[in-house]
C-alpha cells in the first residue's frame, strides 16, 4: 500500500488529525538486530512513521532477563517487544506484559496462521524456523535430511556449529539432540534434558563453535569454518540469494511464532497498539514477506506474495508440515533451570 493510502486509512480510523500530527509522539520497539531488524524497519516501521508522524525508536536484544529487570524496577524503556513464543511465556509468568486491547486491532488482521490462538497479552506477527543449513559444495549428492545426519560425522564429515542462534541458551539445541537420538516429533515434549546432554556429548568434539548470536552460524558457513550449522531459515536463504553454496533442511526444523507484546509499564501504550495494528495488516505483512524470508502470520498476505517467494517462508504449507512447533509453555516454565544447566555444560 502506498504511503498516501496508508495515511488515508489511518485518518479514517481516527488516528490522524491536525492536533495529533502537531504533537511530539514516539514508540520504542525492540527486536533482534541485523538484517532481520532491517527488514522490519523497511516493511513496517518506516511506513508507519511516515504515515502517522509517530517516531519509531529502535533498540535490540529483548532478552527476558532484561525485560524482567525493567518490570521489577518500574523503569520500562520499551513500548513494543518482539519475542519468540518461549520467551513470551517466560516473561508472562511474572506478569510482565500489559493486556492487548483487541478492540484497537483490525479484526481481519487476526485471522492468523497460529497454533496458540489469541493471547491476552501478545499477538503473533510471524513464524520463524531454525534448522540445519549446510554447504552444498561439500555435500553435493548425499545431503543431510535431519538431525541424525547432523550427528553422523562419518557419513557427513566436517566441523559443525551448534547453539541457540538467538543467543538465548539451549532453545532448539535440546530438541535437536533428542531428534538426533531418535525421539519422534510427536513425543518430543516434555524434553528429557539429561538425555539431550548425553547426546550432545557425542558431537561436542566436532563442534567448532557454540554460537551465541544469529549472525555467527551463517558467517561460519560462509567462511568455510563449518560445513553444517543450526541456522535460521531466513538467514540461509539470504546467503543463498547472494550466491553462497548453502541450503536449508525443512525436515525437523523448529518453527516458532514470534509475538509482539507491550511490556508492563510501557510509557507509550496507545502508540504501541497503533504500531502493532499496522504491522498485522495484510498489506504490511505482504510487504514483509516480499522483503524477508520468515512466515507471515496474516493469511491474506499470501494473496500478494508470489508462489516463487512463498516456498522460502516458514508458514508455507509444504514447509510447515515438515516442522515441529516449539512448546512455549514447557520452555516458559523450565527455561531458567535448563539454560543454567546448559551454560554449565557447554563450558566444561
C-alpha positions in Angstrom: 0.0 0.0 0.0 1.4 3.5 -0.9 2.2 5.8 2.0 -0.7 8.1 0.9 -3.1 5.2 1.0 -1.9 4.2 4.5 -2.3 7.7 5.7 -5.8 7.9 4.3 -6.7 4.6 6.1 -5.3 5.9 9.4 -7.2 9.2 9.1 -10.4 7.2 8.6 -9.6 5.2 11.7 -9.3 8.5 13.6 -5.5 8.1 14.2 -4.6 11.2 12.4 -5.7 14.8 12.6 -4.2 18.3 12.9 -3.8 18.1 16.7 -2.2 14.7 16.7 0.2 15.5 13.9 1.4 18.6 15.7 2.3 16.6 18.9 5.7 15.1 19.5 5.0 11.4 19.7 7.1 8.2 19.7 7.1 4.5 20.2 10.1 2.4 21.2 10.3 -1.0 19.7 13.0 -3.6 20.4 13.9 -6.6 18.2 16.9 -8.7 17.3 19.1 -6.6 15.1 20.9 -7.4 11.9 19.2 -8.0 8.5 16.1 -9.2 10.3 15.6 -5.8 12.0 16.5 -4.1 8.8 13.5 -5.9 7.1 11.2 -5.0 9.9 12.2 -1.4 9.5 11.6 -1.3 5.8 8.4 -3.3 5.8 6.7 -1.8 8.9 8.4 0.9 10.9 9.4 3.4 8.2 6.0 3.3 6.5 4.3 3.6 9.9 6.4 6.6 10.9 5.8 8.3 7.5 2.0 7.7 7.7 1.4 8.6 11.3 4.1 11.1 12.3 4.8 8.8 15.3 8.6 8.5 15.6 9.8 4.9 15.8 12.8 4.5 18.1 14.6 1.1 17.9 16.6 -1.0 20.3 17.9 -4.6 20.2 18.0 -7.8 22.1 14.8 -8.0 24.2 16.0 -11.0 26.3 13.7 -12.0 29.1 16.1 -11.1 31.9 16.3 -7.5 30.5 12.5 -7.2 30.4 12.1 -8.7 33.9 14.7 -6.2 35.3 12.8 -3.2 33.8 9.5 -4.5 35.0 10.7 -5.1 38.5 12.4 -1.7 38.7 9.4 0.1 37.4 11.6 1.8 34.8 10.3 0.4 31.5 12.1 1.8 28.5 10.3 -0.1 25.7 6.8 0.0 24.3 6.8 -3.0 22.0 8.9 -6.1 22.3 9.4 -8.8 19.6 9.8 -12.2 21.2 9.7 -15.9 20.5 6.8 -17.7 22.0 9.0 -19.4 24.6 10.5 -16.0 25.7 7.0 -14.6 25.9 5.9 -17.3 28.2 8.9 -16.8 30.4 8.1 -13.2 31.0 4.4 -13.8 31.1 4.9 -16.0 34.1 5.9 -12.9 36.2 3.0 -10.8 34.8 5.5 -8.8 32.7 3.1 -7.6 29.9 0.1 -5.3 29.5 -3.2 -6.6 28.2 -3.7 -6.3 24.5 -6.8 -4.2 23.7 -8.1 -6.2 20.7 -10.7 -3.5 20.1 -7.8 -1.4 18.8 -6.7 -4.1 16.3 -8.3 -4.8 12.9 -10.4 -8.0 13.1 -9.3 -9.2 9.6 -5.7 -9.0 10.6 -6.3 -11.6 13.4 -7.2 -14.4 11.0 -3.8 -15.9 11.5 -1.7 -19.0 10.8 -1.2 -19.8 14.5 -1.0 -22.7 16.9 -1.9 -21.0 20.2 -4.9 -18.8 19.3 -5.3 -15.3 20.6 -3.4 -14.5 23.8 -4.4 -11.8 26.3 -1.0 -10.1 26.3 0.6 -10.8 22.9 -0.1 -11.1 19.2 1.7 -13.3 16.7 3.2 -11.4 13.8 5.2 -14.1 12.1 6.7 -17.6 12.4 10.4 -18.3 12.2 12.4 -21.5 11.8 15.7 -22.9 13.0 17.1 -25.9 11.3 20.1 -27.4 9.5 22.0 -25.4 7.0 24.8 -27.0 5.1 27.4 -26.3 2.3 26.2 -27.7 -1.0 29.7 -27.7 -2.4 30.8 -30.1 0.3 27.7 -32.4 0.2 26.9 -32.4 -3.5 24.9 -35.6 -3.8 24.3 -37.2 -0.4 22.8 -34.4 1.6 21.7 -34.2 5.2 17.9 -34.7 5.7 17.6 -34.4 9.5 19.3 -34.1 12.9 20.6 -37.7 12.8 22.6 -36.7 9.8 23.9 -33.7 11.6 25.3 -36.0 14.3 26.7 -38.5 11.7 30.2 -37.3 11.3 31.3 -40.4 9.4 28.8 -40.1 6.6 28.9 -36.3 6.7 32.4 -35.3 7.8 33.4 -31.8 8.8 33.1 -29.3 11.7 29.7 -28.1 13.0 28.3 -25.0 14.6 25.6 -25.5 17.1 23.9 -23.4 19.8 20.9 -21.1 20.2 21.0 -18.8 17.2 19.2 -16.1 19.1 21.8 -16.2 21.9 19.3 -17.3 24.5 20.7 -20.5 26.0 19.5 -24.0 25.0 16.4 -23.2 22.9 16.3 -25.5 20.0 19.6 -27.3 20.8 18.0 -29.6 23.3 15.3 -30.5 20.7 17.9 -31.1 18.0 19.8 -33.5 20.2 16.7 -35.5 21.1 15.6 -35.8 17.5 19.1 -37.0 16.6 18.8 -39.6 19.3 15.6 -40.9 17.7 12.8 -39.3 19.7 9.7 -38.9 17.5 8.4 -35.4 16.8 5.1 -36.1 18.5 6.7 -37.3 21.8 9.4 -34.6 22.0 7.9 -32.8 24.9 8.4 -32.7 27.8 12.1 -32.6 27.0 14.5 -35.1 28.5 17.3 -32.6 29.1 19.8 -35.1 30.6 19.3 -37.4 27.6 19.9 -34.5 25.2 23.1 -33.5 27.0 24.4 -37.1 26.7 23.7 -37.0 23.0 25.4 -33.6 22.7 28.5 -35.1 24.4 28.9 -37.3 21.3 29.0 -34.4 19.0 31.0 -32.0 21.2 34.4 -32.8 19.7 33.1 -31.9 16.3 31.6 -28.6 17.2 34.0 -25.9 16.1 31.9 -23.1 17.6 29.0 -22.9 20.1 27.1 -20.0 18.6 25.5 -17.2 20.7 24.1 -14.9 18.1 22.0 -15.3 14.9 24.9 -14.0 12.7 27.6 -16.4 14.0 26.5 -19.6 12.3 25.9 -18.0 8.9 29.3 -16.3 9.0 31.0 -19.6 9.9 29.3 -21.3 6.9 30.3 -18.5 4.6 33.9 -18.6 5.8 34.0 -22.4 5.4 34.9 -22.8 9.1 32.0 -25.3 9.4 30.1 -27.5 6.9 26.8 -27.6 8.8 25.2 -25.3 11.4 21.9 -24.7 13.2 20.7 -21.6 11.4 17.6 -19.5 10.9 16.0 -20.3 7.6 15.7 -16.7 6.6 19.4 -16.1 7.0 20.2 -19.2 5.0 18.2 -18.0 2.1 19.6 -14.5 2.2 23.1 -16.1 1.8 21.8 -18.3 -0.9 20.4 -15.4 -2.9 23.8 -13.8 -2.6 25.4 -16.8 -4.3 26.6 -18.7 -1.3 26.6 -22.5 -1.8 24.3 -23.1 1.2 20.9 -24.7 1.6 18.3 -25.3 4.4 16.7 -28.5 5.6 13.0 -28.0 6.4 12.6 -31.6 7.7 12.7 -31.5 11.6 13.2 -27.7 11.6 11.8 -26.0 14.7 9.1 -23.4 13.9 8.1 -20.9 16.5 5.7 -18.0 16.5 7.2 -14.5 17.1 5.0 -12.3 19.2 4.6 -8.6 19.7 3.9 -7.6 23.2 3.6 -4.4 25.3 5.8 -4.7 28.4 4.3 -3.8 31.8 4.7 -0.1 32.4 5.4 0.8 28.8 5.2 4.7 28.6 3.5 4.9 25.1 0.9 2.2 25.2 -1.5 3.9 22.8 1.2 4.2 20.1 2.2 0.6 20.8 -1.2 -0.6 19.9 -1.2 1.5 16.8 2.2 0.1 15.7 1.0 -3.5 16.4 -2.2 -2.9 14.4 -0.2 -1.6 11.5 2.2 -4.5 11.5 -0.6 -7.1 11.4 -2.4 -5.7 8.3 -2.3 -7.8 5.2 -0.6 -5.1 3.1 2.2 -4.6 5.5 2.6 -8.3 6.1 2.8 -9.0 2.4 5.5 -6.2 2.1 7.5 -8.0 4.8 7.0 -11.4 3.1 8.4 -10.0 -0.1 11.4 -8.5 1.7 12.4 -11.2 4.2 12.2 -15.0 4.5 10.1 -15.7 7.6 6.5 -16.8 7.5 3.8 -14.2 7.6 1.0 -14.5 10.2 -1.8 -12.9 8.3 -3.3 -15.5 5.9 -4.4 -12.7 3.5 -0.8 -11.6 3.0 -0.2 -14.7 0.8 -2.7 -13.4 -1.7 0.0 -10.9 -2.9 3.2 -12.9 -2.2 4.2 -14.9 -5.4 4.4 -18.6 -5.1 8.0 -18.5 -6.2 8.7 -16.5 -3.0 6.3 -18.3 -0.7 8.2 -21.5 -0.9 11.0 -19.9 1.2 8.7 -19.0 4.1 8.1 -20.9 7.3 4.3 -20.8 7.1 4.1 -22.0 3.5 2.0 -25.2 4.0 4.5 -27.5 2.4 7.2 -26.3 4.7 5.1 -26.1 7.9 4.1 -29.7 7.7 7.7 -30.9 7.9 8.5 -29.0 11.0 7.6 -29.1 14.7 6.4 -26.1 16.7 8.4 -25.4 19.9 6.4 -26.0 23.1 6.4 -22.5 24.5 4.6 -23.4 27.7 7.2 -26.0 28.6 10.1 -23.6 27.9 8.3 -20.8 29.8 8.2 -22.9 32.9 11.7 -24.5 32.6 13.9 -22.1 30.7 15.9 -20.6 33.7 16.9 -24.1 35.1 17.5 -25.6 31.6 19.6 -22.7 30.5 21.6 -22.7 33.7 22.4 -26.4 33.2 23.2 -25.7 29.6 25.6 -22.9 30.4 27.4 -25.1 32.9 27.6 -28.0 30.4 28.9 -26.0 27.4 31.8 -24.6 29.4 33.1 -28.0 30.5 
